[in-house]
Amino acid sequence: MKAQLLSPNGALKTGWALTRKHFIVMLGLFLGIMVVSWIVSLLGGSDMTSIRYWLFYIVSLVLSVWFSASMNKIMLNAHAGEEPSFSTFGQMLPKLGGLIVLNVVVSFICMLPMLVGVVILVAGLGSSLAVADFSNPYELGYTLGMMFSGVSGIVSILFSLVALYLVLRLMFTVLAYVDDSSLGVFDAIQRSWSMTHGNMGKIILAVLMMIVLNIIGFIALIVGVVVTLIISAFMIVALYEQIKASEQLAVADEAAAAAEPAQSEPENPAQPQ
């Protein structure tokens, strides 16, 4: 459904307003999560052949899922006018199993086209290099150029675009899951898919605005990117809430239209006997 209230500019204004209001708390939460993630990574070490490395790697992945969901819930609460609370992290613990499954399923859906594209690209590379003369650098360069601009390269790019499209269509899955306790894993996926249906143009515009915003933040002595990342996160929440409000408005309009008394046809006057 096309959301009447969906506005990238409105999302940007909301993101900026919420960032100004909750900047200190959000900055503290972001920095705290970064420190915890760094400590876990440090404890795991750098030896990828050790069991300890992979154990702490799994712990790091689970923590990232938990932290991400908790931050999404905190930002939803902030959008609703509530003050950020650390108790939200505890509230997300019972949903951690579902969140892990949700992230795995969404990652698989989004990565599958990318993997297919890579396989096609590698196959094209192998077939091109099989007939190339490695002793001639000019021919090798020409072969690589033709491979990337040929059928395999174009098809791999198309699959990458499909993966990007799926990422955008499923961008609200975690928000929907933590926002509505009645939703299961696949319900949340379906919810995000339906929310983005008919709204991809404005969503892509909002994402481009976030990219430009974060580039500006990075240029601004790099420190500014911390602010722009928080604004971008609030922007996504604002987009989600705008679509929700549009859906509720549409339902209210339908209910009002159904409640209107039907216009009865005027009765014919009685004919004299």
DAHUUR-V869734 format. One record per residue. N is the residue number from 1. RES is the residue in three letters. PHI is phi as a letter, one per 20 degrees, with the letter a starting at -180 (NA if undefined). OMEGA is omega in radians with two decimals (none if undefined). D_LAST is the distance of its C-alpha to the last C-alpha in Angstrom with 1 decimal. Layout:
n/res/phi/omega/d_last
N/RES/PHI/OMEGA/D_LAST
N/RES/PHI/OMEGA/D_LAST
This chain:
n/res/phi/omega/d_last
1/MET/NA/3.12/57.5
2/LYS/f/-3.07/58.4
3/ALA/e/-3.12/59.3
4/GLN/f/-3.04/57.9
5/LEU/e/-3.11/60.4
6/LEU/f/-3.09/63.5
7/SER/b/3.07/66.0
8/PRO/g/3.12/69.7
9/ASN/f/3.09/70.6
10/GLY/f/3.10/68.7
11/ALA/f/3.10/70.6
12/LEU/f/3.12/73.9
13/LYS/f/3.11/73.2
14/THR/f/3.12/72.2
15/GLY/f/3.11/75.3
16/TRP/f/-3.12/77.5
17/ALA/f/-3.14/76.0
18/LEU/f/3.09/76.4
19/THR/f/3.10/79.9
20/ARG/f/-3.07/81.0
21/LYS/f/-3.02/79.6
22/HIS/d/-3.01/81.1
23/PHE/f/-3.08/84.0
24/ILE/f/-3.13/86.8
25/VAL/f/-3.12/85.2
26/MET/f/3.10/84.1
27/LEU/f/3.11/87.6
28/GLY/f/3.13/89.2
29/LEU/f/3.12/87.1
30/PHE/f/-3.13/87.8
31/LEU/f/3.11/91.5
32/GLY/f/3.11/91.6
33/ILE/f/3.12/90.0
34/MET/f/-3.14/92.4
35/VAL/f/3.13/95.4
36/VAL/f/3.13/94.3
37/SER/f/3.13/93.7
38/TRP/f/3.13/97.1
39/ILE/f/3.13/98.8
40/VAL/f/3.11/97.3
41/SER/f/3.14/98.4
42/LEU/f/3.13/101.8
43/LEU/f/-3.14/102.1
44/GLY/f/-3.14/101.2
45/GLY/m/-3.09/104.1
46/SER/d/-3.14/104.4
47/ASP/e/-3.07/105.7
48/MET/f/3.11/102.9
49/THR/e/-3.09/104.8
50/SER/e/3.11/104.8
51/ILE/f/-3.13/102.4
52/ARG/g/-3.13/102.2
53/TYR/g/-3.07/100.9
54/TRP/f/3.07/98.0
55/LEU/f/3.14/97.2
56/PHE/f/3.06/97.0
57/TYR/f/3.10/95.1
58/ILE/f/3.09/92.4
59/VAL/g/3.13/92.4
60/SER/f/3.11/92.0
61/LEU/f/3.13/88.9
62/VAL/f/3.12/87.3
63/LEU/f/-3.14/88.1
64/SER/f/3.09/86.6
65/VAL/f/-3.14/83.3
66/TRP/f/-3.13/83.3
67/PHE/f/-3.11/84.2
68/SER/f/3.13/81.6
69/ALA/f/3.14/78.8
70/SER/f/3.11/79.8
71/MET/f/3.08/80.0
72/ASN/f/3.14/76.6
73/LYS/f/3.11/75.2
74/ILE/f/-3.14/77.2
75/MET/f/3.04/75.7
76/LEU/f/3.11/72.2
77/ASN/f/3.12/72.8
78/ALA/f/3.11/74.3
79/HIS/f/3.13/71.2
80/ALA/e/3.09/69.1
81/GLY/n/3.13/71.3
82/GLU/e/3.08/73.7
83/GLU/e/3.10/77.4
84/PRO/g/-3.10/79.4
85/SER/c/3.11/80.9
86/PHE/f/3.14/83.6
87/SER/f/3.12/81.8
88/THR/f/3.11/79.5
89/PHE/f/3.09/82.4
90/GLY/f/3.13/82.4
91/GLN/f/-3.11/78.6
92/MET/e/-3.11/79.0
93/LEU/f/3.11/81.7
94/PRO/f/-3.13/79.3
95/LYS/e/-3.01/77.5
96/LEU/f/3.14/80.7
97/GLY/f/3.11/80.6
98/GLY/f/3.12/77.1
99/LEU/f/3.11/78.2
100/ILE/f/3.11/81.2
101/VAL/f/-3.14/79.1
102/LEU/g/-3.14/76.6
103/ASN/f/3.13/79.3
104/VAL/f/-3.11/81.0
105/VAL/f/-3.13/77.7
106/VAL/f/3.12/76.8
107/SER/f/3.13/80.4
108/PHE/f/-3.13/80.4
109/ILE/f/-3.08/77.1
110/CYS/f/-3.08/78.3
111/MET/e/-3.07/81.9
112/LEU/g/3.09/81.2
113/PRO/f/3.12/80.4
114/MET/f/3.13/83.4
115/LEU/f/3.10/85.7
116/VAL/f/3.11/84.4
117/GLY/f/3.12/85.1
118/VAL/f/3.12/88.6
119/VAL/f/3.13/89.3
120/ILE/f/-3.14/88.2
121/LEU/f/3.13/90.3
122/VAL/f/3.11/93.3
123/ALA/f/3.09/93.0
124/GLY/f/3.11/92.9
125/LEU/f/-3.13/95.9
126/GLY/f/-3.13/97.8
127/SER/f/3.14/97.2
128/SER/f/-3.11/98.0
129/LEU/f/-3.12/101.2
130/ALA/f/-3.12/102.3
131/VAL/d/-3.10/103.1
132/ALA/e/3.08/104.3
133/ASP/e/-3.06/107.9
134/PHE/f/-3.13/108.8
135/SER/f/-3.14/112.1
136/ASN/d/-3.09/110.2
137/PRO/f/3.12/108.3
138/TYR/f/3.12/106.6
139/GLU/f/3.12/105.1
140/LEU/f/3.11/104.1
141/GLY/f/3.12/102.3
142/TYR/f/-3.14/100.6
143/THR/f/3.11/99.6
144/LEU/f/3.13/98.1
145/GLY/f/3.12/96.2
146/MET/f/-3.12/94.8
147/MET/f/-3.10/93.8
148/PHE/f/3.13/91.9
149/SER/e/-3.12/90.2
150/GLY/e/-3.05/89.6
151/VAL/f/-3.09/87.0
152/SER/f/3.13/88.1
153/GLY/f/-3.14/88.2
154/ILE/f/-3.13/84.7
155/VAL/f/3.13/83.2
156/SER/f/3.09/84.9
157/ILE/f/3.12/83.4
158/LEU/f/3.11/80.0
159/PHE/f/3.08/80.3
160/SER/f/3.09/81.5
161/LEU/f/3.07/78.4
162/VAL/f/3.11/76.3
163/ALA/f/3.10/78.2
164/LEU/f/3.10/77.6
165/TYR/f/3.13/73.9
166/LEU/f/3.09/73.8
167/VAL/g/-3.14/75.7
168/LEU/f/-3.14/73.0
169/ARG/f/-3.08/70.1
170/LEU/d/-3.05/71.8
171/MET/f/-3.10/73.1
172/PHE/d/-3.05/70.7
173/THR/f/-3.12/71.5
174/VAL/f/3.10/73.9
175/LEU/g/3.14/71.8
176/ALA/f/-3.10/68.8
177/TYR/f/-3.12/70.9
178/VAL/e/-3.12/72.4
179/ASP/e/-3.08/69.2
180/ASP/d/-3.07/67.0
181/SER/f/-3.13/68.7
182/SER/e/-3.09/66.0
183/LEU/e/2.98/67.0
184/GLY/e/-3.09/69.6
185/VAL/f/-3.09/71.9
186/PHE/f/3.03/69.7
187/ASP/f/3.14/66.6
188/ALA/f/3.09/68.5
189/ILE/f/3.11/69.4
190/GLN/f/3.13/65.8
191/ARG/f/3.12/64.7
192/SER/f/-3.12/67.1
193/TRP/f/-3.13/66.1
194/SER/f/-3.13/62.4
195/MET/f/-3.11/63.2
196/THR/e/-3.13/65.3
197/HIS/f/-3.14/62.8
198/GLY/n/-3.08/61.5
199/ASN/c/-3.02/63.9
200/MET/f/-3.14/67.2
201/GLY/g/-3.13/67.6
202/LYS/f/3.11/67.6
203/ILE/f/3.10/69.7
204/ILE/f/3.10/72.3
205/LEU/f/3.13/72.4
206/ALA/f/3.12/72.9
207/VAL/f/3.09/75.7
208/LEU/f/3.09/77.4
209/MET/f/3.11/77.3
210/MET/f/3.14/79.0
211/ILE/f/3.13/81.6
212/VAL/f/-3.14/82.4
213/LEU/f/-3.12/82.4
214/ASN/f/3.03/84.9
215/ILE/f/3.09/87.1
216/ILE/f/3.12/87.3
217/GLY/f/3.12/88.0
218/PHE/f/3.13/90.8
219/ILE/f/-3.11/92.3
220/ALA/f/3.07/92.3
221/LEU/l/3.08/95.5
222/ILE/m/-3.11/93.9
223/VAL/f/-3.10/93.1
224/GLY/f/-3.12/89.9
225/VAL/f/3.08/88.5
226/VAL/f/3.12/88.2
227/VAL/f/-3.08/85.8
228/THR/f/3.07/83.8
229/LEU/f/3.11/83.6
230/ILE/f/3.09/82.0
231/ILE/f/-3.12/79.6
232/SER/f/3.12/78.7
233/ALA/f/3.09/78.1
234/PHE/f/3.09/75.8
235/MET/f/3.12/74.0
236/ILE/f/3.09/73.2
237/VAL/f/3.14/71.8
238/ALA/f/3.09/69.8
239/LEU/f/3.12/68.3
240/TYR/g/-3.12/67.4
241/GLU/f/3.10/65.7
242/GLN/f/3.12/63.8
243/ILE/f/3.08/62.4
244/LYS/g/-3.14/61.4
245/ALA/f/3.11/59.7
246/SER/f/3.11/57.8
247/GLU/f/3.12/56.6
248/GLN/f/3.10/55.5
249/LEU/f/3.14/53.7
250/ALA/f/3.11/51.9
251/VAL/f/3.13/50.8
252/ALA/f/3.11/49.6
253/ASP/f/3.12/47.6
254/GLU/f/3.13/46.0
255/ALA/f/3.13/45.2
256/ALA/f/3.13/43.7
257/ALA/f/-3.14/41.6
258/ALA/f/-3.11/40.4
259/ALA/e/3.13/39.6
260/GLU/f/-3.12/37.4
261/PRO/f/3.13/33.7
262/ALA/f/3.12/31.7
263/GLN/f/-3.13/29.4
264/SER/f/3.14/26.0
265/GLU/f/3.11/23.5
266/PRO/f/-3.11/20.9
267/GLU/f/3.08/17.6
268/ASN/f/3.13/14.7
269/PRO/f/-3.11/12.3
270/ALA/f/3.13/9.0
271/GLN/e/3.12/6.4
272/PRO/f/3.12/3.8
273/GLN/f/none/0.0
